Amino acid sequence: MTANKDDLNLIVIYSGNPIDSEIIKDILTENGIAVNIKNGLMGTIAPWHVSAGGVAPVELEISVRDKEKALRLINEFTKGNGIKS
């Protein structure tokens, strides 16, 4: 099986606090989107080391081909919870 070029191109789809990032990761995964968490551990224990001022230290990366579906799911979550995306 060969990989499609879009499968190899990762984009950061969300940056936020560790708790919201984990929830969004679960939502995306449950909807068939593979997610890579960037700075998951350091964003929790020392966020100022991975992000200026410790703001939005955890990033979620996905394949570019899943961008539209992921944005729709993230917007549904953030609007329902009063979170700025």
PDB file of N, CA, C and O in Angstrom:
ATOM      1  N   MET A   1       0.834  -1.179   0.000  1.00  0.00           N
ATOM      2  CA  MET A   1       0.000   0.000   0.000  1.00  0.00           C
ATOM      3  C   MET A   1       0.881   1.246   0.000  1.00  0.00           C
ATOM      4  O   MET A   1       1.766   1.370   0.847  1.00  0.00           O
ATOM      5  N   THR A   2       0.661   2.145  -0.910  1.00  0.00           N
ATOM      6  CA  THR A   2       1.440   3.371  -0.976  1.00  0.00           C
ATOM      7  C   THR A   2       0.674   4.515  -0.331  1.00  0.00           C
ATOM      8  O   THR A   2      -0.555   4.574  -0.385  1.00  0.00           O
ATOM      9  N   ALA A   3       1.416   5.411   0.273  1.00  0.00           N
ATOM     10  CA  ALA A   3       0.798   6.552   0.951  1.00  0.00           C
ATOM     11  C   ALA A   3       0.528   7.663  -0.047  1.00  0.00           C
ATOM     12  O   ALA A   3       1.341   7.943  -0.928  1.00  0.00           O
ATOM     13  N   ASN A   4      -0.613   8.279   0.106  1.00  0.00           N
ATOM     14  CA  ASN A   4      -0.978   9.445  -0.684  1.00  0.00           C
ATOM     15  C   ASN A   4      -0.167  10.630  -0.163  1.00  0.00           C
ATOM     16  O   ASN A   4       0.128  10.684   1.031  1.00  0.00           O
ATOM     17  N   LYS A   5       0.196  11.565  -1.011  1.00  0.00           N
ATOM     18  CA  LYS A   5       0.986  12.721  -0.597  1.00  0.00           C
ATOM     19  C   LYS A   5       0.285  13.503   0.503  1.00  0.00           C
ATOM     20  O   LYS A   5       0.943  13.989   1.423  1.00  0.00           O
ATOM     21  N   ASP A   6      -1.053  13.637   0.428  1.00  0.00           N
ATOM     22  CA  ASP A   6      -1.794  14.363   1.456  1.00  0.00           C
ATOM     23  C   ASP A   6      -1.770  13.644   2.799  1.00  0.00           C
ATOM     24  O   ASP A   6      -1.925  14.285   3.839  1.00  0.00           O
ATOM     25  N   ASP A   7      -1.579  12.318   2.797  1.00  0.00           N
ATOM     26  CA  ASP A   7      -1.502  11.576   4.044  1.00  0.00           C
ATOM     27  C   ASP A   7      -0.234  11.927   4.816  1.00  0.00           C
ATOM     28  O   ASP A   7      -0.199  11.795   6.039  1.00  0.00           O
ATOM     29  N   LEU A   8       0.796  12.368   4.120  1.00  0.00           N
ATOM     30  CA  LEU A   8       2.072  12.673   4.742  1.00  0.00           C
ATOM     31  C   LEU A   8       2.192  14.133   5.167  1.00  0.00           C
ATOM     32  O   LEU A   8       3.053  14.472   5.979  1.00  0.00           O
ATOM     33  N   ASN A   9       1.347  14.989   4.631  1.00  0.00           N
ATOM     34  CA  ASN A   9       1.381  16.407   4.966  1.00  0.00           C
ATOM     35  C   ASN A   9       0.537  16.664   6.204  1.00  0.00           C
ATOM     36  O   ASN A   9      -0.689  16.561   6.159  1.00  0.00           O
ATOM     37  N   LEU A  10       1.197  16.999   7.318  1.00  0.00           N
ATOM     38  CA  LEU A  10       0.493  17.279   8.554  1.00  0.00           C
ATOM     39  C   LEU A  10       0.318  18.774   8.745  1.00  0.00           C
ATOM     40  O   LEU A  10       1.195  19.567   8.401  1.00  0.00           O
ATOM     41  N   ILE A  11      -0.824  19.147   9.299  1.00  0.00           N
ATOM     42  CA  ILE A  11      -1.084  20.547   9.628  1.00  0.00           C
ATOM     43  C   ILE A  11      -1.527  20.616  11.083  1.00  0.00           C
ATOM     44  O   ILE A  11      -2.104  19.667  11.613  1.00  0.00           O
ATOM     45  N   VAL A  12      -1.252  21.748  11.722  1.00  0.00           N
ATOM     46  CA  VAL A  12      -1.752  21.980  13.073  1.00  0.00           C
ATOM     47  C   VAL A  12      -3.178  22.480  12.929  1.00  0.00           C
ATOM     48  O   VAL A  12      -3.418  23.539  12.350  1.00  0.00           O
ATOM     49  N   ILE A  13      -4.126  21.711  13.459  1.00  0.00           N
ATOM     50  CA  ILE A  13      -5.541  22.036  13.321  1.00  0.00           C
ATOM     51  C   ILE A  13      -6.082  22.729  14.566  1.00  0.00           C
ATOM     52  O   ILE A  13      -7.110  23.403  14.506  1.00  0.00           O
ATOM     53  N   TYR A  14      -5.392  22.565  15.693  1.00  0.00           N
ATOM     54  CA  TYR A  14      -5.860  23.175  16.939  1.00  0.00           C
ATOM     55  C   TYR A  14      -4.692  23.367  17.895  1.00  0.00           C
ATOM     56  O   TYR A  14      -3.811  22.513  17.994  1.00  0.00           O
ATOM     57  N   SER A  15      -4.694  24.488  18.595  1.00  0.00           N
ATOM     58  CA  SER A  15      -3.747  24.761  19.677  1.00  0.00           C
ATOM     59  C   SER A  15      -4.557  25.204  20.881  1.00  0.00           C
ATOM     60  O   SER A  15      -5.430  26.065  20.767  1.00  0.00           O
ATOM     61  N   GLY A  16      -4.273  24.623  22.022  1.00  0.00           N
ATOM     62  CA  GLY A  16      -5.029  25.005  23.207  1.00  0.00           C
ATOM     63  C   GLY A  16      -4.457  24.402  24.465  1.00  0.00           C
ATOM     64  O   GLY A  16      -3.328  23.911  24.491  1.00  0.00           O
ATOM     65  N   ASN A  17      -5.268  24.451  25.519  1.00  0.00           N
ATOM     66  CA  ASN A  17      -4.821  23.902  26.796  1.00  0.00           C
ATOM     67  C   ASN A  17      -4.889  22.368  26.741  1.00  0.00           C
ATOM     68  O   ASN A  17      -5.577  21.809  25.886  1.00  0.00           O
ATOM     69  N   PRO A  18      -4.190  21.700  27.636  1.00  0.00           N
ATOM     70  CA  PRO A  18      -4.131  20.236  27.584  1.00  0.00           C
ATOM     71  C   PRO A  18      -5.492  19.541  27.689  1.00  0.00           C
ATOM     72  O   PRO A  18      -5.712  18.530  27.022  1.00  0.00           O
ATOM     73  N   ILE A  19      -6.391  20.051  28.497  1.00  0.00           N
ATOM     74  CA  ILE A  19      -7.686  19.397  28.692  1.00  0.00           C
ATOM     75  C   ILE A  19      -8.538  19.480  27.433  1.00  0.00           C
ATOM     76  O   ILE A  19      -9.041  18.464  26.955  1.00  0.00           O
ATOM     77  N   ASP A  20      -8.703  20.693  26.890  1.00  0.00           N
ATOM     78  CA  ASP A  20      -9.498  20.840  25.667  1.00  0.00           C
ATOM     79  C   ASP A  20      -8.865  20.078  24.507  1.00  0.00           C
ATOM     80  O   ASP A  20      -9.567  19.499  23.679  1.00  0.00           O
ATOM     81  N   SER A  21      -7.546  20.082  24.454  1.00  0.00           N
ATOM     82  CA  SER A  21      -6.849  19.368  23.377  1.00  0.00           C
ATOM     83  C   SER A  21      -7.126  17.868  23.433  1.00  0.00           C
ATOM     84  O   SER A  21      -7.315  17.239  22.392  1.00  0.00           O
ATOM     85  N   GLU A  22      -7.153  17.295  24.615  1.00  0.00           N
ATOM     86  CA  GLU A  22      -7.451  15.861  24.761  1.00  0.00           C
ATOM     87  C   GLU A  22      -8.888  15.556  24.346  1.00  0.00           C
ATOM     88  O   GLU A  22      -9.148  14.548  23.689  1.00  0.00           O
ATOM     89  N   ILE A  23      -9.818  16.427  24.729  1.00  0.00           N
ATOM     90  CA  ILE A  23     -11.223  16.230  24.358  1.00  0.00           C
ATOM     91  C   ILE A  23     -11.380  16.293  22.847  1.00  0.00           C
ATOM     92  O   ILE A  23     -12.045  15.445  22.251  1.00  0.00           O
ATOM     93  N   ILE A  24     -10.769  17.295  22.229  1.00  0.00           N
ATOM     94  CA  ILE A  24     -10.871  17.451  20.776  1.00  0.00           C
ATOM     95  C   ILE A  24     -10.184  16.283  20.067  1.00  0.00           C
ATOM     96  O   ILE A  24     -10.682  15.796  19.053  1.00  0.00           O
ATOM     97  N   LYS A  25      -9.055  15.837  20.590  1.00  0.00           N
ATOM     98  CA  LYS A  25      -8.379  14.660  20.013  1.00  0.00           C
ATOM     99  C   LYS A  25      -9.320  13.459  20.011  1.00  0.00           C
ATOM    100  O   LYS A  25      -9.412  12.737  19.018  1.00  0.00           O
ATOM    101  N   ASP A  26     -10.015  13.252  21.122  1.00  0.00           N
ATOM    102  CA  ASP A  26     -10.954  12.129  21.209  1.00  0.00           C
ATOM    103  C   ASP A  26     -12.096  12.272  20.214  1.00  0.00           C
ATOM    104  O   ASP A  26     -12.497  11.290  19.589  1.00  0.00           O
ATOM    105  N   ILE A  27     -12.620  13.476  20.061  1.00  0.00           N
ATOM    106  CA  ILE A  27     -13.707  13.717  19.101  1.00  0.00           C
ATOM    107  C   ILE A  27     -13.238  13.403  17.688  1.00  0.00           C
ATOM    108  O   ILE A  27     -13.937  12.728  16.932  1.00  0.00           O
ATOM    109  N   LEU A  28     -12.056  13.892  17.331  1.00  0.00           N
ATOM    110  CA  LEU A  28     -11.530  13.651  15.987  1.00  0.00           C
ATOM    111  C   LEU A  28     -11.268  12.167  15.754  1.00  0.00           C
ATOM    112  O   LEU A  28     -11.598  11.630  14.697  1.00  0.00           O
ATOM    113  N   THR A  29     -10.678  11.515  16.739  1.00  0.00           N
ATOM    114  CA  THR A  29     -10.378  10.084  16.620  1.00  0.00           C
ATOM    115  C   THR A  29     -11.657   9.265  16.470  1.00  0.00           C
ATOM    116  O   THR A  29     -11.710   8.342  15.657  1.00  0.00           O
ATOM    117  N   GLU A  30     -12.681   9.596  17.243  1.00  0.00           N
ATOM    118  CA  GLU A  30     -13.963   8.887  17.160  1.00  0.00           C
ATOM    119  C   GLU A  30     -14.621   9.053  15.793  1.00  0.00           C
ATOM    120  O   GLU A  30     -15.451   8.238  15.391  1.00  0.00           O
ATOM    121  N   ASN A  31     -14.243  10.119  15.079  1.00  0.00           N
ATOM    122  CA  ASN A  31     -14.794  10.375  13.751  1.00  0.00           C
ATOM    123  C   ASN A  31     -13.835   9.970  12.635  1.00  0.00           C
ATOM    124  O   ASN A  31     -13.959  10.434  11.501  1.00  0.00           O
ATOM    125  N   GLY A  32     -12.880   9.102  12.962  1.00  0.00           N
ATOM    126  CA  GLY A  32     -12.012   8.526  11.945  1.00  0.00           C
ATOM    127  C   GLY A  32     -10.841   9.377  11.497  1.00  0.00           C
ATOM    128  O   GLY A  32     -10.263   9.118  10.441  1.00  0.00           O
ATOM    129  N   ILE A  33     -10.480  10.379  12.267  1.00  0.00           N
ATOM    130  CA  ILE A  33      -9.369  11.255  11.906  1.00  0.00           C
ATOM    131  C   ILE A  33      -8.175  10.922  12.803  1.00  0.00           C
ATOM    132  O   ILE A  33      -8.273  10.994  14.028  1.00  0.00           O
ATOM    133  N   ALA A  34      -7.053  10.558  12.189  1.00  0.00           N
ATOM    134  CA  ALA A  34      -5.835  10.273  12.939  1.00  0.00           C
ATOM    135  C   ALA A  34      -5.246  11.583  13.448  1.00  0.00           C
ATOM    136  O   ALA A  34      -5.122  12.550  12.696  1.00  0.00           O
ATOM    137  N   VAL A  35      -4.884  11.609  14.732  1.00  0.00           N
ATOM    138  CA  VAL A  35      -4.405  12.834  15.369  1.00  0.00           C
ATOM    139  C   VAL A  35      -3.060  12.578  16.040  1.00  0.00           C
ATOM    140  O   VAL A  35      -2.864  11.551  16.690  1.00  0.00           O
ATOM    141  N   ASN A  36      -2.141  13.518  15.879  1.00  0.00           N
ATOM    142  CA  ASN A  36      -0.867  13.513  16.574  1.00  0.00           C
ATOM    143  C   ASN A  36      -0.880  14.666  17.569  1.00  0.00           C
ATOM    144  O   ASN A  36      -1.155  15.809  17.202  1.00  0.00           O
ATOM    145  N   ILE A  37      -0.579  14.361  18.837  1.00  0.00           N
ATOM    146  CA  ILE A  37      -0.511  15.413  19.852  1.00  0.00           C
ATOM    147  C   ILE A  37       0.931  15.885  19.948  1.00  0.00           C
ATOM    148  O   ILE A  37       1.850  15.085  20.120  1.00  0.00           O
ATOM    149  N   LYS A  38       1.115  17.183  19.837  1.00  0.00           N
ATOM    150  CA  LYS A  38       2.443  17.779  19.926  1.00  0.00           C
ATOM    151  C   LYS A  38       2.524  18.566  21.233  1.00  0.00           C
ATOM    152  O   LYS A  38       1.649  19.383  21.520  1.00  0.00           O
ATOM    153  N   ASN A  39       3.553  18.329  22.012  1.00  0.00           N
ATOM    154  CA  ASN A  39       3.784  18.999  23.295  1.00  0.00           C
ATOM    155  C   ASN A  39       2.772  18.593  24.361  1.00  0.00           C
ATOM    156  O   ASN A  39       2.494  19.372  25.273  1.00  0.00           O
ATOM    157  N   GLY A  40       2.222  17.393  24.259  1.00  0.00           N
ATOM    158  CA  GLY A  40       1.218  16.944  25.223  1.00  0.00           C
ATOM    159  C   GLY A  40       1.727  16.929  26.655  1.00  0.00           C
ATOM    160  O   GLY A  40       1.074  17.475  27.545  1.00  0.00           O
ATOM    161  N   LEU A  41       2.871  16.319  26.892  1.00  0.00           N
ATOM    162  CA  LEU A  41       3.399  16.230  28.252  1.00  0.00           C
ATOM    163  C   LEU A  41       3.971  17.570  28.719  1.00  0.00           C
ATOM    164  O   LEU A  41       3.626  18.048  29.800  1.00  0.00           O
ATOM    165  N   MET A  42       4.827  18.165  27.924  1.00  0.00           N
ATOM    166  CA  MET A  42       5.435  19.442  28.320  1.00  0.00           C
ATOM    167  C   MET A  42       4.400  20.555  28.403  1.00  0.00           C
ATOM    168  O   MET A  42       4.548  21.475  29.207  1.00  0.00           O
ATOM    169  N   GLY A  43       3.361  20.485  27.588  1.00  0.00           N
ATOM    170  CA  GLY A  43       2.301  21.482  27.649  1.00  0.00           C
ATOM    171  C   GLY A  43       1.519  21.405  28.943  1.00  0.00           C
ATOM    172  O   GLY A  43       0.854  22.362  29.337  1.00  0.00           O
ATOM    173  N   THR A  44       1.603  20.257  29.606  1.00  0.00           N
ATOM    174  CA  THR A  44       0.907  20.061  30.874  1.00  0.00           C
ATOM    175  C   THR A  44       1.778  20.449  32.061  1.00  0.00           C
ATOM    176  O   THR A  44       1.325  21.143  32.971  1.00  0.00           O
ATOM    177  N   ILE A  45       3.028  19.999  32.049  1.00  0.00           N
ATOM    178  CA  ILE A  45       3.870  20.229  33.231  1.00  0.00           C
ATOM    179  C   ILE A  45       4.685  21.517  33.183  1.00  0.00           C
ATOM    180  O   ILE A  45       5.028  22.059  34.233  1.00  0.00           O
ATOM    181  N   ALA A  46       4.998  22.012  32.010  1.00  0.00           N
ATOM    182  CA  ALA A  46       5.796  23.240  31.878  1.00  0.00           C
ATOM    183  C   ALA A  46       5.410  23.958  30.584  1.00  0.00           C
ATOM    184  O   ALA A  46       6.230  24.049  29.670  1.00  0.00           O
ATOM    185  N   PRO A  47       4.183  24.468  30.488  1.00  0.00           N
ATOM    186  CA  PRO A  47       3.713  25.058  29.230  1.00  0.00           C
ATOM    187  C   PRO A  47       4.547  26.239  28.740  1.00  0.00           C
ATOM    188  O   PRO A  47       4.620  26.481  27.535  1.00  0.00           O
ATOM    189  N   TRP A  48       5.171  26.971  29.644  1.00  0.00           N
ATOM    190  CA  TRP A  48       5.981  28.119  29.246  1.00  0.00           C
ATOM    191  C   TRP A  48       7.241  27.709  28.491  1.00  0.00           C
ATOM    192  O   TRP A  48       7.889  28.551  27.869  1.00  0.00           O
ATOM    193  N   HIS A  49       7.597  26.422  28.539  1.00  0.00           N
ATOM    194  CA  HIS A  49       8.765  25.949  27.787  1.00  0.00           C
ATOM    195  C   HIS A  49       8.442  25.684  26.317  1.00  0.00           C
ATOM    196  O   HIS A  49       9.349  25.668  25.485  1.00  0.00           O
ATOM    197  N   VAL A  50       7.182  25.480  25.984  1.00  0.00           N
ATOM    198  CA  VAL A  50       6.814  25.154  24.605  1.00  0.00           C
ATOM    199  C   VAL A  50       5.985  26.246  23.933  1.00  0.00           C
ATOM    200  O   VAL A  50       5.740  26.194  22.727  1.00  0.00           O
ATOM    201  N   SER A  51       5.555  27.232  24.714  1.00  0.00           N
ATOM    202  CA  SER A  51       4.722  28.291  24.169  1.00  0.00           C
ATOM    203  C   SER A  51       4.988  29.579  24.942  1.00  0.00           C
ATOM    204  O   SER A  51       5.090  29.569  26.169  1.00  0.00           O
ATOM    205  N   ALA A  52       5.097  30.673  24.221  1.00  0.00           N
ATOM    206  CA  ALA A  52       5.353  31.956  24.867  1.00  0.00           C
ATOM    207  C   ALA A  52       4.268  32.250  25.901  1.00  0.00           C
ATOM    208  O   ALA A  52       3.084  32.327  25.572  1.00  0.00           O
ATOM    209  N   GLY A  53       4.687  32.410  27.142  1.00  0.00           N
ATOM    210  CA  GLY A  53       3.746  32.686  28.216  1.00  0.00           C
ATOM    211  C   GLY A  53       2.900  31.494  28.614  1.00  0.00           C
ATOM    212  O   GLY A  53       2.027  31.620  29.473  1.00  0.00           O
ATOM    213  N   GLY A  54       3.137  30.351  28.014  1.00  0.00           N
ATOM    214  CA  GLY A  54       2.375  29.153  28.331  1.00  0.00           C
ATOM    215  C   GLY A  54       0.976  29.123  27.728  1.00  0.00           C
ATOM    216  O   GLY A  54       0.141  28.315  28.135  1.00  0.00           O
ATOM    217  N   VAL A  55       0.718  29.998  26.761  1.00  0.00           N
ATOM    218  CA  VAL A  55      -0.611  30.082  26.143  1.00  0.00           C
ATOM    219  C   VAL A  55      -0.730  29.042  25.027  1.00  0.00           C
ATOM    220  O   VAL A  55       0.139  28.950  24.161  1.00  0.00           O
ATOM    221  N   ALA A  56      -1.806  28.267  25.055  1.00  0.00           N
ATOM    222  CA  ALA A  56      -2.105  27.254  24.030  1.00  0.00           C
ATOM    223  C   ALA A  56      -0.892  26.379  23.721  1.00  0.00           C
ATOM    224  O   ALA A  56      -0.432  26.340  22.580  1.00  0.00           O
ATOM    225  N   PRO A  57      -0.372  25.677  24.731  1.00  0.00           N
ATOM    226  CA  PRO A  57       0.871  24.927  24.533  1.00  0.00           C
ATOM    227  C   PRO A  57       0.737  23.613  23.766  1.00  0.00           C
ATOM    228  O   PRO A  57       1.720  23.129  23.205  1.00  0.00           O
ATOM    229  N   VAL A  58      -0.456  23.032  23.733  1.00  0.00           N
ATOM    230  CA  VAL A  58      -0.622  21.722  23.100  1.00  0.00           C
ATOM    231  C   VAL A  58      -1.199  21.898  21.697  1.00  0.00           C
ATOM    232  O   VAL A  58      -2.183  22.613  21.509  1.00  0.00           O
ATOM    233  N   GLU A  59      -0.588  21.246  20.723  1.00  0.00           N
ATOM    234  CA  GLU A  59      -1.049  21.329  19.332  1.00  0.00           C
ATOM    235  C   GLU A  59      -1.523  19.965  18.856  1.00  0.00           C
ATOM    236  O   GLU A  59      -0.950  18.933  19.205  1.00  0.00           O
ATOM    237  N   LEU A  60      -2.580  19.981  18.053  1.00  0.00           N
ATOM    238  CA  LEU A  60      -3.078  18.759  17.431  1.00  0.00           C
ATOM    239  C   LEU A  60      -2.779  18.827  15.950  1.00  0.00           C
ATOM    240  O   LEU A  60      -3.145  19.791  15.278  1.00  0.00           O
ATOM    241  N   GLU A  61      -2.116  17.805  15.442  1.00  0.00           N
ATOM    242  CA  GLU A  61      -1.762  17.723  14.030  1.00  0.00           C
ATOM    243  C   GLU A  61      -2.585  16.628  13.363  1.00  0.00           C
ATOM    244  O   GLU A  61      -2.802  15.557  13.931  1.00  0.00           O
ATOM    245  N   ILE A  62      -3.040  16.920  12.142  1.00  0.00           N
ATOM    246  CA  ILE A  62      -3.786  15.940  11.356  1.00  0.00           C
ATOM    247  C   ILE A  62      -3.297  15.990   9.917  1.00  0.00           C
ATOM    248  O   ILE A  62      -2.539  16.883   9.537  1.00  0.00           O
ATOM    249  N   SER A  63      -3.734  15.031   9.129  1.00  0.00           N
ATOM    250  CA  SER A  63      -3.445  15.022   7.708  1.00  0.00           C
ATOM    251  C   SER A  63      -4.242  16.144   7.034  1.00  0.00           C
ATOM    252  O   SER A  63      -5.385  16.410   7.405  1.00  0.00           O
ATOM    253  N   VAL A  64      -3.645  16.779   6.071  1.00  0.00           N
ATOM    254  CA  VAL A  64      -4.292  17.889   5.381  1.00  0.00           C
ATOM    255  C   VAL A  64      -5.604  17.441   4.714  1.00  0.00           C
ATOM    256  O   VAL A  64      -6.514  18.253   4.545  1.00  0.00           O
ATOM    257  N   ARG A  65      -5.708  16.176   4.341  1.00  0.00           N
ATOM    258  CA  ARG A  65      -6.928  15.697   3.683  1.00  0.00           C
ATOM    259  C   ARG A  65      -8.139  15.692   4.608  1.00  0.00           C
ATOM    260  O   ARG A  65      -9.275  15.673   4.136  1.00  0.00           O
ATOM    261  N   ASP A  66      -7.908  15.710   5.934  1.00  0.00           N
ATOM    262  CA  ASP A  66      -9.001  15.697   6.913  1.00  0.00           C
ATOM    263  C   ASP A  66      -9.354  17.086   7.439  1.00  0.00           C
ATOM    264  O   ASP A  66     -10.154  17.214   8.366  1.00  0.00           O
ATOM    265  N   LYS A  67      -8.768  18.113   6.859  1.00  0.00           N
ATOM    266  CA  LYS A  67      -8.906  19.475   7.387  1.00  0.00           C
ATOM    267  C   LYS A  67     -10.359  19.935   7.509  1.00  0.00           C
ATOM    268  O   LYS A  67     -10.768  20.383   8.580  1.00  0.00           O
ATOM    269  N   GLU A  68     -11.137  19.837   6.451  1.00  0.00           N
ATOM    270  CA  GLU A  68     -12.505  20.360   6.464  1.00  0.00           C
ATOM    271  C   GLU A  68     -13.367  19.648   7.504  1.00  0.00           C
ATOM    272  O   GLU A  68     -14.095  20.293   8.258  1.00  0.00           O
ATOM    273  N   LYS A  69     -13.286  18.337   7.543  1.00  0.00           N
ATOM    274  CA  LYS A  69     -14.073  17.557   8.507  1.00  0.00           C
ATOM    275  C   LYS A  69     -13.655  17.910   9.933  1.00  0.00           C
ATOM    276  O   LYS A  69     -14.504  18.079  10.809  1.00  0.00           O
ATOM    277  N   ALA A  70     -12.357  18.021  10.161  1.00  0.00           N
ATOM    278  CA  ALA A  70     -11.849  18.340  11.495  1.00  0.00           C
ATOM    279  C   ALA A  70     -12.279  19.732  11.937  1.00  0.00           C
ATOM    280  O   ALA A  70     -12.682  19.922  13.084  1.00  0.00           O
ATOM    281  N   LEU A  71     -12.197  20.700  11.043  1.00  0.00           N
ATOM    282  CA  LEU A  71     -12.616  22.062  11.397  1.00  0.00           C
ATOM    283  C   LEU A  71     -14.088  22.107  11.778  1.00  0.00           C
ATOM    284  O   LEU A  71     -14.469  22.806  12.718  1.00  0.00           O
ATOM    285  N   ARG A  72     -14.913  21.367  11.055  1.00  0.00           N
ATOM    286  CA  ARG A  72     -16.343  21.322  11.368  1.00  0.00           C
ATOM    287  C   ARG A  72     -16.565  20.743  12.758  1.00  0.00           C
ATOM    288  O   ARG A  72     -17.341  21.293  13.540  1.00  0.00           O
ATOM    289  N   LEU A  73     -15.895  19.645  13.074  1.00  0.00           N
ATOM    290  CA  LEU A  73     -16.037  19.007  14.383  1.00  0.00           C
ATOM    291  C   LEU A  73     -15.517  19.898  15.511  1.00  0.00           C
ATOM    292  O   LEU A  73     -16.139  19.994  16.569  1.00  0.00           O
ATOM    293  N   ILE A  74     -14.384  20.544  15.285  1.00  0.00           N
ATOM    294  CA  ILE A  74     -13.813  21.434  16.303  1.00  0.00           C
ATOM    295  C   ILE A  74     -14.732  22.627  16.538  1.00  0.00           C
ATOM    296  O   ILE A  74     -14.947  23.026  17.682  1.00  0.00           O
ATOM    297  N   ASN A  75     -15.275  23.199  15.468  1.00  0.00           N
ATOM    298  CA  ASN A  75     -16.191  24.334  15.618  1.00  0.00           C
ATOM    299  C   ASN A  75     -17.441  23.950  16.391  1.00  0.00           C
ATOM    300  O   ASN A  75     -17.920  24.733  17.212  1.00  0.00           O
ATOM    301  N   GLU A  76     -17.979  22.764  16.148  1.00  0.00           N
ATOM    302  CA  GLU A  76     -19.145  22.289  16.900  1.00  0.00           C
ATOM    303  C   GLU A  76     -18.816  22.192  18.388  1.00  0.00           C
ATOM    304  O   GLU A  76     -19.620  22.594  19.229  1.00  0.00           O
ATOM    305  N   PHE A  77     -17.646  21.665  18.713  1.00  0.00           N
ATOM    306  CA  PHE A  77     -17.238  21.527  20.106  1.00  0.00           C
ATOM    307  C   PHE A  77     -17.010  22.889  20.759  1.00  0.00           C
ATOM    308  O   PHE A  77     -17.529  23.147  21.845  1.00  0.00           O
ATOM    309  N   THR A  78     -16.249  23.752  20.115  1.00  0.00           N
ATOM    310  CA  THR A  78     -15.891  25.022  20.731  1.00  0.00           C
ATOM    311  C   THR A  78     -17.092  25.956  20.881  1.00  0.00           C
ATOM    312  O   THR A  78     -17.193  26.664  21.883  1.00  0.00           O
ATOM    313  N   LYS A  79     -17.988  25.971  19.924  1.00  0.00           N
ATOM    314  CA  LYS A  79     -19.177  26.831  20.040  1.00  0.00           C
ATOM    315  C   LYS A  79     -20.091  26.344  21.149  1.00  0.00           C
ATOM    316  O   LYS A  79     -20.673  27.154  21.871  1.00  0.00           O
ATOM    317  N   GLY A  80     -20.223  25.047  21.293  1.00  0.00           N
ATOM    318  CA  GLY A  80     -21.091  24.495  22.332  1.00  0.00           C
ATOM    319  C   GLY A  80     -20.532  24.659  23.727  1.00  0.00           C
ATOM    320  O   GLY A  80     -21.271  24.536  24.704  1.00  0.00           O
ATOM    321  N   ASN A  81     -19.237  24.937  23.844  1.00  0.00           N
ATOM    322  CA  ASN A  81     -18.598  25.055  25.153  1.00  0.00           C
ATOM    323  C   ASN A  81     -18.048  26.447  25.440  1.00  0.00           C
ATOM    324  O   ASN A  81     -17.378  26.656  26.452  1.00  0.00           O
ATOM    325  N   GLY A  82     -18.327  27.390  24.559  1.00  0.00           N
ATOM    326  CA  GLY A  82     -17.884  28.769  24.771  1.00  0.00           C
ATOM    327  C   GLY A  82     -16.378  28.939  24.727  1.00  0.00           C
ATOM    328  O   GLY A  82     -15.833  29.823  25.388  1.00  0.00           O
ATOM    329  N   ILE A  83     -15.702  28.102  23.958  1.00  0.00           N
ATOM    330  CA  ILE A  83     -14.242  28.143  23.848  1.00  0.00           C
ATOM    331  C   ILE A  83     -13.873  28.903  22.582  1.00  0.00           C
ATOM    332  O   ILE A  83     -14.479  28.704  21.529  1.00  0.00           O
ATOM    333  N   LYS A  84     -12.886  29.764  22.688  1.00  0.00           N
ATOM    334  CA  LYS A  84     -12.375  30.462  21.502  1.00  0.00           C
ATOM    335  C   LYS A  84     -11.453  29.523  20.761  1.00  0.00           C
ATOM    336  O   LYS A  84     -10.536  28.956  21.355  1.00  0.00           O
ATOM    337  N   SER A  85     -11.685  29.347  19.454  1.00  0.00           N
ATOM    338  CA  SER A  85     -10.793  28.468  18.673  1.00  0.00           C
ATOM    339  C   SER A  85      -9.786  29.257  17.903  1.00  0.00           C
ATOM    340  O   SER A  85      -8.960  28.680  17.196  1.00  0.00           O
TER     341      SER A  85
END
